[in-house]
């Protein structure tokens, strides 16, 4: 099974790790996962600082190698929110609650183009110890760490 997943992944936190792990679970042993990583230009839309593409790429590769997923994988640079999802042949798109709307938009565009729609698998966002989502924005604000632990001020 071919699975696609994407993000800025900065910093790579527990929510991202769950998203990526789920993509590999769905792909299975014989599967393939395409991980889209936002380019520097595309990442500028964020409301917090974002490290360079190269630094994020190295952290992502390191995480994937540590996890030793059984499926094969590749990383592609995303210059927009669709990446290659509109023209690629794949089976499943793994998204979070934050990006589900984009997944539905991808399927609408694929349908309009006469391409088959893909299965969308949405994971729940991982909660920090205060019950709110773990997010890069909250980490950069100094509210929580990568694991959702509250940082005392």
C-alpha positions as CSV (number, residue, x, y, z in Angstrom):
1,X,0.0,0.0,0.0
2,X,1.3,3.5,-0.8
3,X,0.6,6.1,1.8
4,X,1.3,9.9,1.8
5,X,1.7,12.2,4.8
6,X,3.1,15.7,5.1
7,X,4.0,18.6,7.3
8,X,6.5,21.2,8.4
9,X,7.7,19.0,11.2
10,X,9.3,21.8,13.2
11,X,10.0,20.9,15.9
12,X,9.3,17.2,15.4
13,X,7.0,16.6,18.4
14,X,5.0,13.6,19.7
15,X,2.0,14.5,17.5
16,X,4.2,14.4,14.4
17,X,5.7,11.1,15.5
18,X,2.2,9.6,16.0
19,X,1.2,10.9,12.5
20,X,4.3,9.4,10.9
21,X,4.0,6.1,12.8
22,X,0.4,5.7,11.8
23,X,1.3,6.2,8.1
24,X,3.9,3.4,8.4
25,X,1.4,1.2,10.2
26,X,-1.2,1.6,7.4
27,X,1.5,1.0,4.7
28,X,2.4,-2.3,6.2
29,X,5.6,-4.4,5.6
30,X,5.4,-4.3,1.8
31,X,4.2,-0.7,1.6
32,X,5.7,2.6,0.8
33,X,5.4,6.0,2.5
34,X,5.9,9.3,0.9
35,X,6.6,12.0,3.5
36,X,6.1,15.5,2.3
37,X,8.3,18.1,4.0
38,X,7.5,21.8,3.6
39,X,10.0,23.9,1.7
40,X,11.5,26.9,3.4
41,X,9.4,29.2,1.2
42,X,6.2,27.3,2.0
43,X,7.0,27.1,5.7
44,X,7.2,30.9,5.9
45,X,3.4,30.9,6.2
46,X,3.7,29.7,9.8
47,X,3.1,32.1,12.6
48,X,6.3,31.1,14.4
49,X,9.9,30.7,13.4
50,X,10.8,27.6,11.4
51,X,14.2,26.0,11.1
52,X,15.8,25.5,7.7
53,X,14.6,22.8,5.4
54,X,18.0,21.0,5.8
55,X,17.8,20.9,9.6
56,X,14.2,19.7,9.5
57,X,15.1,17.1,6.9
58,X,18.0,15.8,9.0
59,X,15.8,15.5,12.1
60,X,13.1,13.7,10.1
61,X,15.5,11.3,8.5
62,X,17.0,10.6,12.0
63,X,13.6,9.9,13.4
64,X,12.6,7.5,10.5
65,X,15.9,5.6,10.8
66,X,15.5,5.2,14.6
67,X,12.0,3.8,14.1
68,X,13.2,1.3,11.5
69,X,9.9,1.1,9.7
70,X,9.4,-2.0,7.7
71,X,7.8,-0.1,4.8
72,X,10.1,1.7,2.4
73,X,10.0,5.5,2.4
74,X,11.0,8.7,0.7
75,X,10.9,12.4,1.5
76,X,9.7,14.9,-1.0
77,X,9.8,18.7,-0.7
78,X,6.4,20.4,-0.6
79,X,6.1,23.8,-2.2
80,X,2.4,24.0,-1.6
81,X,-0.2,22.2,0.5
82,X,-0.9,19.6,-2.1
83,X,2.5,18.4,-3.1
84,X,2.3,15.6,-5.5
85,X,-1.1,14.3,-4.2
86,X,-3.0,15.6,-7.1
87,X,-1.1,13.6,-9.7
88,X,0.4,10.7,-7.8
89,X,-1.0,7.2,-7.6
90,X,-1.4,6.3,-4.0
91,X,-3.9,4.6,-1.7
92,X,-4.1,6.5,1.6
93,X,-3.5,10.1,2.9
94,X,-2.8,10.3,6.6
95,X,-3.7,13.6,8.2
96,X,-4.5,15.2,11.6
97,X,-7.5,17.1,12.7
98,X,-5.8,20.3,11.7
99,X,-5.3,19.2,8.0
100,X,-8.5,17.2,7.3
101,X,-10.0,20.0,5.2
102,X,-7.0,19.9,2.9
103,X,-7.4,16.1,2.5
104,X,-11.0,16.6,1.4
105,X,-10.0,19.3,-1.0
106,X,-7.4,17.0,-2.5
107,X,-10.0,14.4,-3.1
108,X,-12.4,16.9,-4.7
109,X,-9.7,18.1,-7.1
110,X,-8.7,14.5,-7.9
111,X,-12.4,13.8,-8.6
112,X,-12.7,16.8,-10.9
113,X,-9.6,15.7,-12.8
114,X,-11.1,12.2,-13.3
115,X,-8.5,10.6,-10.9
116,X,-9.5,8.2,-8.2
117,X,-10.1,9.5,-4.8
118,X,-7.9,8.2,-2.0
119,X,-8.8,6.9,1.4
120,X,-8.3,9.6,4.1
121,X,-7.2,8.4,7.5
122,X,-7.4,11.1,10.2
123,X,-5.6,10.7,13.5
124,X,-6.5,12.6,16.6
125,X,-4.1,15.3,17.7
126,X,-1.9,14.3,20.6
127,X,-2.8,16.2,23.8
128,X,-0.4,17.9,26.1
129,X,-0.7,17.4,29.9
130,X,-3.0,20.4,30.0
131,X,-5.5,18.7,27.7
132,X,-4.8,21.0,24.7
133,X,-3.2,19.9,21.4
134,X,0.6,19.6,21.2
135,X,1.6,22.0,18.5
136,X,4.7,23.6,17.2
137,X,3.3,27.0,17.9
138,X,2.8,26.2,21.6
139,X,6.3,24.7,21.7
140,X,7.8,27.9,20.2
141,X,5.8,30.0,22.6
142,X,7.5,28.1,25.4
143,X,4.2,26.7,26.8
144,X,5.1,23.0,26.4
145,X,8.0,20.8,25.3
146,X,8.0,18.4,22.4
147,X,6.2,15.8,24.5
148,X,3.5,18.1,25.8
149,X,4.9,18.6,29.2
150,X,4.0,22.0,30.6
151,X,7.0,24.4,31.0
152,X,6.8,26.4,34.2
153,X,7.5,30.1,33.8
